[in-house]
Amino acid sequence: MLRHTIRASRIVLGLALVILGVVLALPGVPGPGLLVIFVGLTVLGGEFEWARRLRDRLHAMFRRVTGRADVR
């Protein structure tokens, strides 16, 4: 039962962070919208493979845009 509660909490937290990030990413709204979206996808990535793939794709796109090499 506790496992289901923790999983549901992660899903709700991740979705809330993604929605908040989308609102913060709107023009005219100050805040780190893309960073909040990335954190929300990281939380959701613990539960869903699609969120992990999307997060990795956004990370690779960020690396390409900034010209940074992937250091791991």
N, C-alpha and C positions, 0 to 999 in steps of 0.2 A: 504494500500500500504506500509506503514512504517513497519507494522508487517512482511510482506513478505521479506522486505529488511533486517530487523534484523535477521530473521530466516536464510536467505541465507548467511548472514555474519557469523553467528555462525557455520554453516555447513562448509563454506570455511576455517574459522579459525581452527576449530577442525580437519579437514582433513589435513591442512597444518602442524599442530602440530604433528599429528600422523606420517605423512611422514617424517618430520624432525627428530622425535624420532627414527624412524626405521633407518635412515641414521646414526644418532649418536650412535645407538646401534651396528653398524657394528664393527668388530674387527679392531683395528688400528685407529679408529676415536675417538678422545677424546671428552668427553661430557656426560651429564646425559641423555642418550637416553631413559631409562625406565621411568624416571621421566617425560620427555616431552611427551611420549606416554600416560602415565597416565593422564596428564593434558589435552591432546587432547581428550581422551575418556571422561573426565569429561565435557568438553565443548560440545561434541557430545551427551552426556547423557542427556542434557537438551532438546534435540530434538528427540532422538531415544531411544527406549527401549532396543534394542540389544546392544547399546554402554553402557548403564547403567548396564546391566547384565554382560557384559564383564569386565567393570571396577570393579564391585563388586567381580567377580571371581578372578581377578588379585589381588585385595586387600586381599582377604581371603588367596590366595596362598602366598602372601608376609608375612602375619601374621604367617602362618604355618612354612614357611622357617626360619623366624627370631625367632620363638618361643615366640612371643608376644601374649598376650591375647587381644581380641577385647574390647577396652574400649570405651563405648559410654554413 
